[in-house]
Amino acid sequence: MINFDNSATTFPKPQSVKNAVALAVERFGGNPGRSGHEISRAAAEQVYAVREKAAKLFHAEVENVAFTSNCTYALNMAIKGLLQYGGHTVISSLEHNSASRPVYNLYQNRGITYSIARVESDDEKTVNNFKQLINSDTKCMICTAASNVTGQITPYKELARLAHERGIAFVCDCAQASGVLGITLDDGMDFICTSGHKGLYGPTGTGLLITNGKFPLSTIIEGGTGTTSALLTQPDITPERFESGTVNTVGIMGLGKGIDFVNSKGQHRIRTHEQALCEQLLGALERHKGITVYRSEGASYAPIVAFNIGEYSSEQVTGYLNSRGFALRGGLQCSALAHHSLGTLLTGVVRFSPSAFNDSRQVSMLIREIDKVAAGRAI
């Protein structure tokens, strides 16, 4: 099976990640930060080493890097931590459900208000759309760095500047950008929320909440942290404030080696490789009049291609491709707002997303199968 659904999770993983997971289970089974004995200390040292790697990758202070289960948890912690006591937020029209659902839940149950800013192919128009929706009650702006459906890159740096000019927080979903676009806190966002298992090549069940420390967050999860245990209040110090319960030592150690893999390859080199595979596919798709590619002239894209073939549903196409040995994502990709913007809520799209482990030969094999579908010789 050839995996072209790496936007969901990268697979295969680097051998070093597999080795780190096995080593964690075999040698580092203690509960980090929970005891003074050697087994606990050894695990804590491993976790801290990965925290340092993540801090260096995203240009953050070590104490401002919190491990989460995935990007969804990180987004919920940032959004609800900023808005659970009310306020207004502006979100983009490309948001994943991991951002739009927490916002809608707060609207239903906590009385917040929200506005949706349309993302255009023109970055200046996009920024202006956000600007027009900010009001005196706005506490934060939320925007993905790159759409998980089409890969469109948003003007996240310009949006960060806008947020800072207005004195409001900027939360950025970097699940599709980390490990590819070279995003760091230097780009201006106040909160980077990202998965560890996608472009950072770590195991599933890993994510990161990274902050510059300028905006305090109220907690949405409280519990044991290994610090200030005599108090019933959650500790104020970070990252312990955001890491209640036992952390995923096994996954975190794997994530550390995933970060090493990205650093050794270089994010620019990874993006160039994946973009070349996307261009190879795009060239083939453009030969067929019955294929719709969801890209806009003037916009920039991460290494993702979204398309549909004729009157076939996206699930029909991905089902056929699956039978021929290719994994692509059909349907709505958990992004209702993005599909509403595209006009594809009823059909969904076929999403192609390569990784550093895919190659041109594999794309050529996929193109042959797509050609059959487009010519009416399959499905």
Secondary structure, DSSP 8 states (H G I E B T S, - for coil): -EE-BTTT---S--HHHHHHHHHHHHH--S-TTS-SSHHHHHHHHHHHHHHHHHHHHHT--GGGEEEESSHHHHHHHHHHHHHTT--EEEEETT--HHHHHHHHHHHHHT--EEEEE---SSHHHHHHHHHHH--TTEEEEEEESB-TTT-BB--HHHHHHHHHHHT-EEEEE-TTTTTTS---GGGS-SEEEEESSSTT---SS-EEEEE-SSS----S-----SSSTT-SS--SSTTGGG--S---HHHHHHHHHHHHHHHHH-HHHHHHHHHHHHHHHHHHHTT-TTEEE---TT--B-S-EEEEETT--HHHHHHHHHHTTEE-B-S-TT-HHHHHHHT-TTT--EEEB--TT--HHHHHHHHHHHHHHHTT---
